[in-house]
Amino acid sequence: MNVPAEVDRRFRDAAAALDLIDVGYDVLDSPVGPLLVAASDRGIVRISYEPDPEEYLEHLARLVGPRVLRTPRPIEPARRQLDEYFEGRRHAFELDVDVRIAAPFAERVLHELAFVPYGTTTTYGTLAARAGKPRAARAVGTVMNRNPIPIVLPCHRVIGADGSLVGYGGGLSRKEQLLRLEGALL
C-alpha cells in the first residue's frame, strides 16, 4: 500500500510531536558525505558516515527503545548546527548527547573529548590522562574509533603523539578534511 507523501510526513511529524518515538533519525547531506543523524529524548545518540539506516536501526531499538522512526523533527537542532559548523559559522555545538550505551570508561573519555576546542588537536595519551587513566592511550583509540557521535564529539581532533593523523572511524581523508575546515591543518 502506498501512502501519499504528505500523509506520511504528517504522521511522522505527529509521532515526534507527541513523543511517541524513542529514536528519530534522518540522513543529511554534508561536505563530508551523507550523515545518518539519530536523536533520543536525551539528545543525539548517533551520527554515522554510513547513511544506510538499516545497519543501525535494530541496534538503536535494542539499546534505546523499539520505536525508531525516520522523521526530521528530533534532529532539526543538530541539522542546523551541523550546517553552521560546515559553513564555518559554528565552533562549538550546543546539543545534548546521549551516550548511555557507552561503557563507563568510554563515557568519561567522550565527556573529556567534548572539551577539545575547535581548531586544536590533542593526543590519545593526553585524553587518556584527562579521563583518569594516563596509561590507556590505546583504549582511548578504541573509544575514538567507536565514537557514536563523531563531529559533535570531535574525535577527529585526536592525533598520534608524534603529530600524525592516525585512525578515524570515518576514514583519514574525512579526518583531514574536518581538521582543515577548522584550521588545525594548513
C-alpha positions in Angstrom: 0.0 0.0 0.0 1.4 3.4 -1.0 0.7 6.3 1.4 0.8 9.8 -0.1 3.9 11.7 0.8 2.0 14.4 2.6 0.1 11.9 4.8 3.4 10.1 5.6 5.1 13.4 6.6 2.2 14.4 8.8 2.2 11.0 10.5 5.9 11.2 11.2 5.7 14.8 12.5 2.7 13.9 14.7 4.5 10.9 16.2 7.5 13.1 17.0 5.4 15.9 18.4 3.5 13.6 20.7 6.7 11.9 21.9 5.6 8.5 20.5 9.1 7.6 19.3 12.2 6.5 21.1 14.7 7.5 18.4 14.1 9.8 15.4 16.6 9.9 12.6 17.2 11.2 9.2 20.0 11.3 6.6 21.7 14.7 6.0 23.8 15.9 3.2 27.2 17.3 4.2 30.6 18.3 2.7 32.0 15.0 4.1 29.2 12.9 2.6 25.8 11.8 3.8 25.4 11.6 7.6 22.8 9.5 9.4 21.8 11.5 12.5 19.7 10.0 15.2 18.3 11.5 18.4 16.6 10.2 21.5 14.7 12.2 24.1 18.1 12.7 25.8 19.9 14.1 22.8 21.9 13.0 19.8 22.6 9.3 20.1 24.2 8.5 16.7 26.0 10.2 13.8 27.2 7.8 11.2 29.1 8.3 8.0 27.4 5.2 6.7 24.0 6.6 5.9 22.2 3.3 5.4 19.9 3.3 8.5 19.1 -0.4 8.4 22.6 -1.1 9.8 21.8 0.9 13.0 18.0 0.7 13.5 17.9 -2.7 15.1 20.9 -1.8 17.3 19.3 1.5 18.4 16.0 -0.2 19.0 17.6 -2.7 21.3 19.6 -0.1 23.2 17.4 2.9 23.4 13.8 1.7 22.6 11.9 -0.1 19.9 10.0 2.9 18.5 12.5 4.1 15.8 11.2 6.3 13.1 12.6 8.3 10.2 11.5 11.9 10.9 13.5 15.1 10.7 11.9 16.8 13.7 14.0 15.4 16.6 17.2 16.1 14.7 16.4 19.6 13.5 18.7 21.3 16.0 21.6 19.0 15.0 20.9 19.6 11.3 21.0 23.4 11.8 24.2 23.3 14.0 26.0 20.9 11.6 25.2 23.2 8.7 26.6 26.1 10.6 29.7 24.1 11.5 30.4 23.1 7.9 29.8 26.8 6.8 32.5 27.8 9.4 29.9 29.8 11.5 29.8 27.4 14.5 32.8 26.5 16.6 31.0 24.7 19.4 28.0 22.5 19.4 25.1 23.3 21.8 23.5 19.9 21.6 22.7 17.3 24.3 24.3 14.0 23.6 23.0 10.6 24.7 26.0 8.2 25.4 24.1 5.9 27.8 25.1 3.0 25.6 28.8 3.6 26.3 30.8 1.7 28.9 31.8 3.9 32.0 35.4 4.5 30.7 34.2 5.3 27.2 31.7 7.7 28.7 34.4 9.5 30.6 36.6 9.7 27.5 33.7 11.0 25.4 32.9 13.6 28.1 36.5 14.8 28.1 36.6 14.8 24.3 33.8 17.3 24.2 36.1 19.9 25.8 38.8 19.7 23.0 38.4 23.1 21.4 37.6 23.9 17.8 40.7 24.3 15.7 43.0 22.4 18.1 44.2 18.9 18.5 45.1 16.7 21.4 46.7 13.3 21.6 45.3 9.9 22.7 47.6 9.9 25.7 46.6 13.4 26.8 42.9 12.4 26.5 43.6 9.2 28.5 45.2 11.3 31.3 42.2 13.7 31.3 39.9 10.7 31.6 41.9 9.5 34.7 43.8 6.6 33.0 47.1 8.1 31.8 48.4 4.7 30.5 45.3 4.0 28.5 46.1 5.7 25.2 45.3 2.6 23.2 42.0 2.2 25.0 41.2 5.8 24.1 42.0 4.9 20.5 39.4 2.2 20.6 36.8 4.6 22.1 37.6 7.2 19.4 37.2 4.5 16.7 33.8 3.6 18.1 32.6 7.1 18.9 28.9 7.1 18.3 28.7 10.8 17.7 31.6 12.0 15.5 32.0 15.7 14.6 29.8 16.8 17.6 32.1 14.7 19.9 35.2 15.7 17.9 37.3 12.5 17.7 38.8 14.0 14.5 40.8 16.3 16.8 42.7 13.4 18.4 46.0 12.7 16.8 49.0 10.5 17.5 51.7 11.5 20.0 54.1 12.3 17.0 51.5 14.6 15.4 50.4 12.1 12.8 46.8 11.6 11.7 46.1 8.1 12.8 42.9 6.1 12.8 39.5 7.6 12.3 36.2 5.7 12.0 35.1 7.9 9.1 38.5 7.5 7.3 41.6 9.6 7.4 40.5 11.7 4.4 37.5 12.9 6.4 39.6 13.5 9.5 41.9 15.6 7.4 39.0 17.5 5.8 37.5 18.3 9.2 40.8 19.5 10.6 41.4 21.7 7.5 37.9 23.1 7.9 38.7 24.1 11.5 42.2 25.5 10.5 44.0 22.9 12.6 45.9 21.8 9.5 47.3 24.2 7.0 
